[in-house]
Amino acid sequence: MLQLPDICRFVMEVCMKTGAYIKDRQKVLTELEIQHKGEHDIVTVVDKKAEEILVDSLRVILPEAGFITEEKTVQQIDKEYMWVIDPIDGTSNFAHGIPLYSISIALQKNKETILGVVYEINHKECFYAIKDGGAFMNGQPIKVSIINDLHNSMLATGFPYAKFEKMDNYLACMKLLLPKCRSIRRMGSAAVDLCYVACGRFEGFFEYGLNIWDIAAGALILQEAGGIITDFKGNEHFVFEKELIASNKTIQADLLDTIKSTFY
């Protein structure tokens, strides 16, 4: 097996090449190329083709690894090493021509994430981390914000679009949080939200209904940048609960208290 720094460089190159393909295809995307996985959950032919390109490329550098992919274009077989792939995180943005969507790729060993790359395509920002090696964006080290109070914090969230059973909880949470913070943004890509917390653009991010391919890479990048992630109860098993609160650590307690009070 190659060393992780070599694998990371390869993954970044693959993301940039695939990102160029995705951006070019967005210019000519038609309604006929958009399909519905659920009532509001869409996928495009570009998502599927991009995933195939990524899978084929990653097989070259690590043939022994398996895959967990959003669009399931490859058989999901559990192995020691697993690639976790979201070919376009922010498909709704992509389909509507909104220039914020990303490729998210994580490598796990025995279910622990050891490498993460998130490539925000339109701004050509590549965020990446190797476990215990720090976090970076386009070759420069990144760290979470030093702001230590919720009042001066910029937050991000994601609106529910498929699961509405917690809608009242979510709206109650927003009602409490809006007066307590500087502002709340909805970017449309959880992977980007996590990376924006990692590099200090946001102080915190929360969302429910997330899947492992949405967050595996971004979670490692955030943690390596000095941040913290829990579920809405404050536990570390956020992947299994499909909900998370991510922050720069200093506002985590206040953010958790507010969110927990409305959901549990």
Backbone bond lengths (Angstrom), bond angles and torsions (degrees), N, CA, C in turn:
res aa  C-N    CA-C-N  psi(-1)  N-CA   C-N-CA  omega(-1)  CA-C   N-CA-C  phi
1 M - - - 1.465 - - 1.525 110.13 -
2 L 1.312 116.70 136.86 1.457 120.81 176.57 1.526 110.52 -66.27
3 Q 1.320 115.80 162.68 1.461 120.52 175.95 1.530 109.66 -72.13
4 L 1.339 115.85 149.98 1.463 120.25 -177.00 1.528 113.65 -57.19
5 P 1.356 120.06 -39.70 1.469 118.23 177.45 1.532 112.39 -59.49
6 D 1.324 117.60 -37.62 1.461 120.77 177.57 1.526 111.04 -66.99
7 I 1.329 115.72 -42.86 1.457 119.89 177.75 1.522 110.58 -62.34
8 C 1.331 116.69 -42.03 1.459 121.27 -179.53 1.528 111.03 -61.21
9 R 1.313 117.17 -44.28 1.473 120.32 178.51 1.520 110.80 -62.40
10 F 1.308 116.71 -40.32 1.458 120.77 178.34 1.532 110.53 -63.01
11 V 1.328 116.47 -45.85 1.461 120.74 -179.99 1.529 110.93 -60.82
12 M 1.315 117.12 -41.88 1.466 119.78 178.68 1.524 111.25 -62.11
13 E 1.322 117.11 -42.20 1.468 120.71 178.01 1.525 111.05 -62.46
14 V 1.330 116.10 -42.66 1.461 120.51 178.61 1.527 110.70 -62.82
15 C 1.329 116.75 -41.84 1.472 120.99 178.67 1.521 111.58 -62.01
16 M 1.311 116.96 -42.91 1.464 120.12 -178.59 1.526 111.61 -66.15
17 K 1.332 116.52 -41.53 1.464 119.94 178.78 1.529 111.00 -67.27
18 T 1.320 116.29 -43.40 1.459 120.05 179.01 1.519 110.60 -68.51
19 G 1.334 116.57 -36.25 1.460 120.78 177.06 1.516 112.21 -61.19
20 A 1.325 117.36 -37.71 1.466 120.96 177.75 1.526 110.31 -64.01
21 Y 1.330 116.26 -40.95 1.466 120.68 176.60 1.532 110.58 -61.98
22 I 1.342 116.67 -46.15 1.461 121.00 -178.54 1.523 111.08 -61.03
23 K 1.312 116.63 -44.92 1.475 120.14 -178.18 1.524 110.88 -65.44
24 D 1.322 117.53 -40.18 1.464 120.32 178.42 1.524 111.06 -64.23
25 R 1.337 117.40 -40.19 1.461 120.85 -178.95 1.520 111.72 -71.34
26 Q 1.338 117.15 -26.36 1.462 119.10 179.92 1.530 111.00 -63.35
27 K 1.301 117.15 -31.78 1.463 121.66 -177.46 1.522 112.68 -65.32
28 V 1.335 117.09 -25.43 1.466 120.58 -175.78 1.530 111.85 -119.72
29 L 1.327 117.11 14.13 1.457 121.20 -179.30 1.524 110.48 -64.67
30 T 1.330 116.67 135.90 1.462 121.68 178.48 1.524 109.99 -117.19
31 E 1.332 115.66 163.60 1.467 120.90 177.98 1.524 111.72 -59.99
32 L 1.325 116.96 -28.90 1.463 120.83 179.92 1.527 111.73 -67.51
33 E 1.333 116.84 -19.06 1.460 121.19 -178.93 1.532 112.38 -94.58
34 I 1.325 116.61 4.64 1.460 121.96 179.37 1.523 109.30 -106.97
35 Q 1.322 116.65 126.75 1.456 122.07 -179.14 1.523 109.22 -119.26
36 H 1.330 116.45 160.51 1.465 121.90 -178.68 1.524 109.85 -109.03
37 K 1.350 115.72 120.86 1.467 120.96 172.69 1.528 110.68 -86.31
38 G 1.325 115.67 -25.52 1.458 123.44 178.30 1.514 107.01 -152.34
39 E 1.346 116.59 -173.44 1.463 119.32 -175.41 1.522 112.30 -57.38
40 H 1.338 117.14 -41.98 1.462 121.21 -179.97 1.524 111.82 -123.11
41 D 1.311 117.58 8.52 1.463 122.96 -175.95 1.521 108.95 -101.87
42 I 1.325 116.91 110.04 1.462 120.34 -173.63 1.520 111.54 -110.95
43 V 1.326 114.58 159.46 1.452 122.69 173.52 1.522 106.75 -141.69
44 T 1.308 117.68 148.50 1.457 121.22 178.38 1.523 109.67 -115.05
45 V 1.323 115.50 163.88 1.471 119.43 175.77 1.523 110.25 -61.33
46 V 1.326 116.77 -25.19 1.465 120.85 179.75 1.524 110.97 -70.91
47 D 1.345 117.16 -39.40 1.473 120.44 175.06 1.525 109.86 -53.71
48 K 1.323 115.50 -49.02 1.467 120.25 -175.02 1.527 111.64 -67.91
49 K 1.329 116.77 -43.51 1.462 119.50 179.48 1.520 110.46 -66.19
50 A 1.332 117.90 -41.77 1.471 121.17 178.89 1.521 110.12 -61.75
51 E 1.332 117.09 -40.21 1.459 119.78 178.88 1.527 110.54 -63.54
52 E 1.309 117.47 -41.51 1.465 121.06 178.09 1.528 111.37 -61.77
53 I 1.329 116.33 -41.06 1.464 120.50 178.15 1.525 110.78 -62.66
54 L 1.328 116.16 -44.47 1.466 120.88 -179.59 1.523 111.53 -64.63
55 V 1.317 116.72 -45.33 1.462 120.80 -179.72 1.526 110.63 -61.38
56 D 1.322 116.82 -47.56 1.463 120.53 -179.75 1.528 111.43 -60.56
57 S 1.315 116.72 -39.03 1.468 120.89 -179.21 1.515 111.51 -70.15
58 L 1.331 117.29 -43.25 1.463 121.29 -177.12 1.526 111.88 -70.96
59 R 1.314 117.01 -27.21 1.469 119.97 175.61 1.529 111.41 -62.57
60 V 1.318 115.80 -30.19 1.464 120.11 -177.90 1.525 110.73 -66.68
61 I 1.334 116.16 -44.20 1.463 119.31 -174.01 1.529 112.40 -83.94
62 L 1.331 118.58 -24.14 1.467 120.67 -178.78 1.534 109.03 -143.32
63 P 1.312 117.29 75.36 1.471 121.20 -174.04 1.523 113.98 -60.61
64 E 1.328 117.25 -25.57 1.458 120.19 -175.86 1.525 113.62 -81.32
65 A 1.317 118.17 -5.76 1.465 121.33 -174.95 1.525 111.81 -85.48
66 G 1.336 114.83 151.41 1.451 122.09 172.22 1.525 110.24 -98.11
67 F 1.339 115.73 -173.47 1.461 120.01 -173.95 1.526 111.66 -138.69
68 I 1.352 114.95 139.98 1.457 123.33 164.21 1.520 105.05 -120.26
69 T 1.330 117.17 113.15 1.456 120.13 -174.31 1.526 110.45 -128.47
70 E 1.319 115.84 149.34 1.465 119.01 -177.64 1.522 111.76 -65.49
71 E 1.323 117.15 -45.66 1.460 119.76 -172.81 1.525 113.51 -89.26
72 K 1.340 116.19 -2.90 1.470 121.79 173.65 1.527 112.80 54.64
73 T 1.332 115.46 44.04 1.460 120.22 175.71 1.525 111.44 -81.50
74 V 1.329 117.17 -5.07 1.462 122.22 178.92 1.521 108.00 -134.29
75 Q 1.321 116.80 149.56 1.456 120.84 -179.31 1.526 110.75 -63.76
76 Q 1.330 115.96 133.56 1.455 121.85 -177.61 1.533 109.28 -91.02
77 I 1.323 117.42 98.26 1.459 122.96 -178.94 1.527 108.68 -115.21
78 D 1.324 116.44 127.00 1.463 121.00 -177.02 1.534 110.57 -72.31
79 K 1.334 116.34 123.84 1.453 122.49 179.02 1.524 109.87 -135.83
80 E 1.339 116.40 172.94 1.460 119.85 179.34 1.526 110.53 -59.04
81 Y 1.325 116.46 -47.78 1.461 121.89 176.64 1.525 108.66 -103.25
82 M 1.334 115.89 133.40 1.464 121.44 -179.41 1.524 110.21 -134.58
83 W 1.315 115.42 129.68 1.463 120.56 169.65 1.526 108.66 -85.81
84 V 1.321 116.96 134.53 1.463 122.50 177.14 1.535 106.87 -115.75
85 I 1.331 116.32 115.71 1.463 120.63 -166.65 1.524 112.14 -126.17
86 D 1.319 115.87 130.16 1.468 122.49 164.08 1.521 106.20 -118.55
87 P 1.334 118.42 108.89 1.467 120.12 -174.52 1.519 114.12 -67.68
88 I 1.330 116.20 -34.93 1.473 120.59 173.46 1.522 107.56 -140.62
89 D 1.310 116.79 101.58 1.459 120.80 174.44 1.521 106.85 -89.39
90 G 1.325 115.37 108.29 1.451 121.08 -171.73 1.516 110.31 114.69
91 T 1.346 116.48 39.45 1.466 120.54 -177.34 1.525 112.49 -60.31
92 S 1.331 117.41 -36.94 1.472 118.95 178.89 1.524 110.99 -62.95
93 N 1.336 117.24 -42.46 1.457 120.32 174.45 1.525 110.29 -58.55
94 F 1.332 115.80 -47.85 1.461 121.67 -179.41 1.528 111.38 -57.40
95 A 1.331 116.78 -47.58 1.458 121.40 -176.60 1.526 112.57 -66.34
96 H 1.337 116.62 -27.30 1.471 120.65 -178.56 1.530 112.85 -99.31
97 G 1.332 117.26 5.70 1.456 120.10 177.83 1.511 114.32 76.10
98 I 1.338 117.57 19.96 1.461 121.40 177.46 1.531 107.49 -87.37
99 P 1.320 118.57 121.70 1.475 121.11 -168.63 1.524 115.08 -81.12
100 L 1.335 115.91 59.06 1.454 120.27 171.35 1.520 108.49 -149.83
101 Y 1.326 115.95 101.02 1.455 123.20 175.67 1.519 107.20 -158.00
102 S 1.309 116.46 159.86 1.458 118.96 -168.76 1.523 112.36 -144.09
103 I 1.318 114.94 164.41 1.456 123.03 168.16 1.524 106.77 -103.69
104 S 1.330 116.78 133.15 1.459 120.86 179.81 1.528 109.15 -124.62
105 I 1.338 116.00 123.67 1.458 121.29 -179.56 1.527 109.05 -134.78
106 A 1.331 115.86 126.79 1.462 121.27 174.58 1.521 108.82 -123.99
107 L 1.312 115.59 150.47 1.464 121.80 172.11 1.517 107.60 -114.84
108 Q 1.327 115.83 125.68 1.460 120.99 178.58 1.530 110.48 -113.59
109 K 1.327 114.98 145.33 1.460 121.73 171.68 1.516 107.76 -120.86
110 N 1.314 115.65 118.12 1.466 121.03 -176.10 1.523 111.70 51.13
111 K 1.341 114.93 44.15 1.469 125.25 175.66 1.531 114.10 72.96
112 E 1.318 118.11 7.47 1.464 121.80 174.80 1.527 108.90 -105.10
113 T 1.311 117.30 129.04 1.458 120.80 -178.68 1.526 109.83 -74.72
114 I 1.327 115.39 124.81 1.470 120.50 -178.39 1.526 112.64 -115.69
115 L 1.329 116.53 -8.70 1.465 120.47 179.90 1.518 108.14 -155.27
116 G 1.324 116.30 139.58 1.459 120.22 177.99 1.511 111.75 -143.92
117 V 1.328 116.08 136.89 1.457 122.52 176.46 1.527 108.44 -134.32
118 V 1.321 116.21 129.42 1.464 122.23 173.14 1.523 107.19 -126.31
119 Y 1.323 115.68 121.58 1.468 120.51 -179.37 1.516 109.36 -112.48
120 E 1.336 116.28 110.28 1.462 121.45 176.04 1.529 106.63 -83.48
121 I 1.318 115.38 110.18 1.457 122.76 -162.59 1.519 113.67 -67.58
122 N 1.308 117.96 -46.84 1.466 119.86 -171.55 1.521 113.56 -71.77
123 H 1.333 116.86 -32.76 1.460 119.95 178.03 1.527 112.49 -96.60
124 K 1.339 116.09 0.77 1.463 122.84 178.85 1.536 111.49 53.57
125 E 1.323 114.93 44.24 1.459 120.67 177.70 1.525 108.72 -104.59
126 C 1.316 115.88 119.74 1.455 121.49 -179.06 1.529 109.59 -109.60
127 F 1.318 116.47 110.77 1.462 123.59 177.93 1.530 107.90 -97.56
128 Y 1.326 116.76 139.64 1.461 118.04 -178.37 1.521 111.19 -157.96
129 A 1.332 113.84 157.76 1.462 120.15 179.53 1.519 109.12 -158.08
130 I 1.324 114.92 148.22 1.457 123.79 168.27 1.517 106.44 -116.67
131 K 1.305 117.74 138.70 1.468 120.73 -176.13 1.525 110.93 -52.43
132 D 1.341 114.88 129.70 1.468 124.20 -180.00 1.535 112.42 66.97
133 G 1.330 116.83 20.33 1.457 119.88 -179.21 1.512 115.09 -121.69
134 G 1.345 117.49 7.83 1.456 120.21 -178.80 1.516 111.61 84.53
135 A 1.326 115.99 174.03 1.463 122.88 -178.78 1.523 109.74 -122.38
136 F 1.336 115.05 149.77 1.463 120.46 -173.34 1.528 110.59 -143.23
137 M 1.347 114.37 156.40 1.450 121.36 171.26 1.521 107.69 -136.49
138 N 1.334 116.15 118.37 1.464 122.09 -178.24 1.534 112.19 49.78
139 G 1.324 115.23 42.49 1.460 121.00 174.65 1.509 115.51 88.24
140 Q 1.332 117.99 -7.08 1.460 121.31 -178.54 1.523 111.04 -106.62
141 P 1.346 118.03 137.02 1.469 119.93 178.04 1.526 111.24 -61.66
142 I 1.315 116.63 144.02 1.464 121.08 177.02 1.526 109.87 -124.88
143 K 1.327 114.65 151.17 1.462 122.38 178.28 1.522 109.52 -138.66
144 V 1.313 116.12 156.18 1.451 120.90 177.41 1.530 110.25 -70.15
145 S 1.316 115.30 163.53 1.461 122.74 179.22 1.533 111.62 -64.02
146 I 1.314 115.60 151.69 1.471 120.16 177.50 1.527 111.98 -96.67
147 I 1.331 118.21 1.40 1.465 120.44 177.88 1.530 109.28 -60.93
148 N 1.324 115.83 131.23 1.470 118.81 -170.39 1.522 114.40 -116.86
149 D 1.343 117.48 14.05 1.465 118.23 175.47 1.516 109.65 -136.46
150 L 1.305 115.05 144.64 1.461 121.78 -176.85 1.520 111.90 -63.28
151 H 1.314 117.45 -33.04 1.462 122.38 -176.48 1.535 111.79 -58.63
152 N 1.311 117.26 -36.30 1.469 121.26 -178.83 1.528 113.20 -99.38
153 S 1.311 116.38 16.14 1.460 121.19 -174.87 1.521 112.34 -97.39
154 M 1.329 115.39 140.13 1.458 122.83 169.91 1.520 107.55 -96.37
155 L 1.332 116.15 125.92 1.456 121.50 -177.03 1.524 111.02 -113.63
156 A 1.324 115.58 160.57 1.461 122.12 173.64 1.517 108.76 -127.86
157 T 1.319 115.79 154.56 1.459 121.02 177.41 1.517 108.58 -150.33
158 G 1.319 115.07 177.32 1.459 121.09 174.01 1.507 108.84 -130.99
159 F 1.324 117.16 132.72 1.463 120.32 179.93 1.525 110.21 -78.39
160 P 1.329 117.32 142.17 1.467 119.71 174.25 1.532 110.02 -61.74
161 Y 1.339 116.59 137.89 1.462 119.66 177.44 1.530 112.85 -131.60
162 A 1.325 117.36 -11.09 1.458 120.18 -178.70 1.529 111.91 -129.17
163 K 1.337 116.90 -35.17 1.462 120.87 -177.58 1.526 108.72 -114.83
164 F 1.331 115.27 112.88 1.465 119.57 -172.21 1.530 113.69 -110.60
165 E 1.350 116.45 8.97 1.460 118.23 -177.09 1.527 112.56 -68.33
166 K 1.344 117.24 -19.35 1.464 120.81 178.58 1.538 112.03 -107.74
167 M 1.322 115.80 20.16 1.461 119.81 -176.42 1.527 112.21 -60.24
168 D 1.323 117.92 -43.56 1.467 120.39 -179.97 1.526 111.08 -62.84
169 N 1.343 116.26 -39.44 1.467 120.18 177.26 1.518 110.25 -62.55
170 Y 1.326 115.38 -43.94 1.462 120.33 -178.01 1.529 111.19 -63.07
171 L 1.317 116.49 -44.78 1.460 119.79 -179.78 1.531 111.38 -66.20
172 A 1.317 116.49 -37.13 1.469 120.03 176.32 1.525 110.57 -64.39
173 C 1.313 115.86 -38.68 1.466 120.99 178.17 1.523 110.87 -63.53
174 M 1.322 116.32 -45.40 1.472 120.58 179.14 1.526 110.95 -62.40
175 K 1.311 115.77 -38.95 1.470 119.91 179.99 1.520 111.08 -61.83
176 L 1.337 116.51 -36.70 1.456 120.33 178.55 1.524 112.54 -76.53
177 L 1.331 116.03 -39.58 1.464 120.12 -173.32 1.531 113.99 -76.04
178 L 1.323 116.75 -37.02 1.468 119.20 -173.91 1.531 113.53 -55.02
179 P 1.340 119.59 -43.50 1.471 118.20 178.11 1.527 113.31 -74.01
180 K 1.333 117.52 -14.65 1.457 120.73 -173.85 1.523 114.29 -92.03
181 C 1.341 117.39 -14.93 1.458 119.40 -174.24 1.521 110.69 -125.73
182 R 1.315 116.19 172.54 1.473 120.74 -179.34 1.524 110.45 -67.76
183 S 1.333 117.01 -45.55 1.459 121.17 178.70 1.520 109.03 -172.61
184 I 1.337 115.63 166.31 1.462 121.71 176.67 1.521 108.73 -128.50
185 R 1.302 116.81 133.09 1.462 122.92 -179.78 1.528 110.09 -115.97
186 R 1.348 115.03 151.33 1.463 121.92 173.71 1.526 106.59 -124.13
187 M 1.349 116.46 101.04 1.457 121.30 -172.62 1.529 112.85 -86.05
188 G 1.329 117.49 -32.95 1.452 120.37 177.99 1.512 115.29 100.75
189 S 1.339 117.67 3.67 1.461 121.82 176.52 1.520 108.10 -142.44
190 A 1.330 117.00 109.98 1.463 120.59 -178.83 1.518 111.42 -62.62
191 A 1.333 116.87 -35.50 1.463 120.24 179.17 1.527 110.46 -61.72
192 V 1.322 116.63 -42.34 1.467 120.76 178.27 1.522 110.51 -68.43
193 D 1.330 117.20 -41.80 1.468 120.41 178.28 1.525 111.01 -54.94
194 L 1.326 116.73 -46.54 1.462 120.79 179.76 1.525 111.22 -62.24
195 C 1.321 116.48 -41.08 1.470 119.82 179.55 1.521 111.93 -69.76
196 Y 1.317 116.66 -32.59 1.472 119.81 177.30 1.533 110.87 -69.21
197 V 1.330 117.50 -32.60 1.467 119.43 171.45 1.528 109.22 -67.99
198 A 1.322 116.32 -40.41 1.469 120.86 -178.56 1.519 112.50 -60.95
199 C 1.327 117.28 -35.38 1.473 119.17 -177.51 1.519 112.66 -99.64
200 G 1.349 117.71 7.62 1.457 120.92 172.14 1.513 116.22 89.17
201 R 1.326 118.44 6.86 1.466 120.02 177.60 1.525 111.32 -75.35
202 F 1.314 116.21 -35.89 1.460 123.15 170.50 1.524 108.41 -114.92
203 E 1.333 115.01 153.04 1.473 119.42 172.28 1.524 111.49 -91.23
204 G 1.336 116.75 -25.42 1.458 118.85 -177.84 1.511 112.19 -157.51
205 F 1.332 115.52 161.37 1.461 123.13 179.89 1.517 108.52 -149.63
206 F 1.331 116.93 138.35 1.460 120.11 175.90 1.525 109.72 -142.79
207 E 1.324 115.37 147.49 1.467 120.51 178.61 1.526 108.79 -167.36
208 Y 1.338 115.93 153.81 1.468 119.53 172.75 1.525 108.82 -124.13
209 G 1.337 116.39 164.23 1.454 121.06 -178.36 1.517 113.58 83.46
210 L 1.324 117.15 19.57 1.462 121.50 -177.25 1.530 111.15 -88.64
211 N 1.334 115.15 154.86 1.461 121.97 176.85 1.523 110.06 -112.76
212 I 1.320 115.90 165.23 1.458 120.53 -175.00 1.526 112.16 -59.36
213 W 1.329 118.37 -36.39 1.468 119.68 -179.57 1.527 112.66 -69.99
214 D 1.340 117.03 -20.75 1.467 120.32 176.76 1.526 111.90 -71.91
215 I 1.330 117.26 -30.77 1.459 119.76 -163.87 1.520 116.23 -126.89
216 A 1.348 118.77 -12.92 1.474 119.76 -172.01 1.523 111.95 -58.13
217 A 1.324 117.63 -49.67 1.469 120.56 -178.16 1.524 111.21 -69.72
218 G 1.327 117.01 -48.10 1.457 120.83 -177.79 1.511 113.17 -62.60
219 A 1.340 116.74 -34.46 1.469 120.16 179.46 1.516 110.92 -63.29
220 L 1.333 117.31 -44.47 1.468 119.72 178.62 1.522 110.73 -64.05
221 I 1.327 116.89 -43.39 1.466 120.64 -179.90 1.525 110.35 -59.73
222 L 1.328 116.53 -43.83 1.467 120.13 178.71 1.525 111.50 -63.18
223 Q 1.321 117.11 -46.83 1.462 120.18 -179.10 1.520 111.73 -62.77
224 E 1.329 116.73 -39.48 1.463 120.12 179.12 1.529 111.94 -70.91
225 A 1.342 116.49 -19.47 1.466 120.81 176.41 1.527 112.19 -88.19
226 G 1.338 116.52 1.88 1.461 120.36 177.34 1.505 115.09 101.86
227 G 1.332 117.79 7.42 1.454 121.10 -179.24 1.505 113.50 -90.04
228 I 1.321 115.46 -177.64 1.463 122.45 -177.79 1.522 108.98 -138.31
229 I 1.333 116.14 147.95 1.462 121.79 178.33 1.522 108.91 -136.97
230 T 1.341 115.45 134.58 1.459 121.39 173.07 1.529 108.19 -139.07
231 D 1.338 116.03 173.34 1.452 118.83 168.11 1.532 108.51 -82.86
232 F 1.321 116.78 -174.27 1.462 120.19 -175.47 1.534 113.07 -71.77
233 K 1.339 116.71 -8.96 1.465 120.63 176.17 1.521 112.26 -99.97
234 G 1.326 116.40 -4.44 1.456 120.41 -179.44 1.511 114.01 95.60
235 N 1.337 117.53 5.36 1.456 121.03 179.34 1.521 111.67 -87.74
236 E 1.322 116.15 160.14 1.458 120.80 -176.38 1.528 113.61 -83.03
237 H 1.320 118.32 -10.11 1.460 121.13 -174.89 1.534 110.88 -87.07
238 F 1.309 116.98 54.03 1.463 121.62 -175.15 1.524 112.87 -68.83
239 V 1.333 118.05 -28.98 1.467 120.51 -179.29 1.523 110.31 -64.05
240 F 1.325 117.19 -43.77 1.456 121.10 -176.92 1.523 111.92 -72.25
241 E 1.324 116.78 -29.94 1.463 120.68 -179.72 1.528 112.15 -83.08
242 K 1.337 117.14 -11.28 1.472 123.36 -178.95 1.529 111.84 57.26
243 E 1.317 116.41 37.15 1.459 122.75 176.26 1.515 107.61 -152.15
244 L 1.330 115.61 149.87 1.463 116.83 179.31 1.515 111.70 -153.91
245 I 1.311 113.26 152.85 1.456 123.65 167.11 1.526 105.67 -122.48
246 A 1.315 116.34 120.72 1.465 121.70 179.75 1.516 108.67 -120.96
247 S 1.329 116.44 137.42 1.461 118.53 -178.67 1.522 110.96 -154.81
248 N 1.330 113.87 -179.00 1.463 121.74 178.40 1.532 112.12 -82.91
249 K 1.305 118.65 13.08 1.472 127.99 -178.29 1.511 112.95 83.04
250 T 1.332 118.25 -44.77 1.466 119.61 -171.42 1.523 113.09 -70.17
251 I 1.337 117.78 -26.21 1.474 119.52 178.40 1.524 111.60 -103.11
252 Q 1.329 117.99 2.76 1.459 121.12 -172.86 1.522 112.79 -58.76
253 A 1.306 117.58 -43.40 1.462 120.43 -176.38 1.525 111.38 -62.27
254 D 1.328 117.14 -47.12 1.470 120.54 -180.00 1.525 111.16 -65.83
255 L 1.328 116.44 -41.87 1.459 120.71 -179.89 1.530 110.20 -64.95
256 L 1.310 116.44 -44.03 1.460 121.05 179.05 1.514 111.64 -62.77
257 D 1.309 117.84 -44.98 1.467 121.14 -179.53 1.528 111.53 -57.76
258 T 1.326 116.21 -44.29 1.455 120.68 -178.50 1.515 111.77 -66.46
259 I 1.323 116.83 -47.50 1.462 121.30 -177.55 1.529 111.16 -68.54
260 K 1.315 116.40 -44.19 1.473 120.90 -179.73 1.518 110.87 -60.62
261 S 1.337 117.00 -37.87 1.469 120.04 -177.54 1.523 113.15 -65.37
262 T 1.322 117.28 -23.49 1.464 119.58 -178.78 1.526 113.58 -98.95
263 F 1.316 117.45 -20.66 1.456 120.81 -178.92 1.524 113.28 -100.23
264 Y 1.367 117.67 -24.44 1.467 119.80 -176.49 1.526 111.13 -136.43
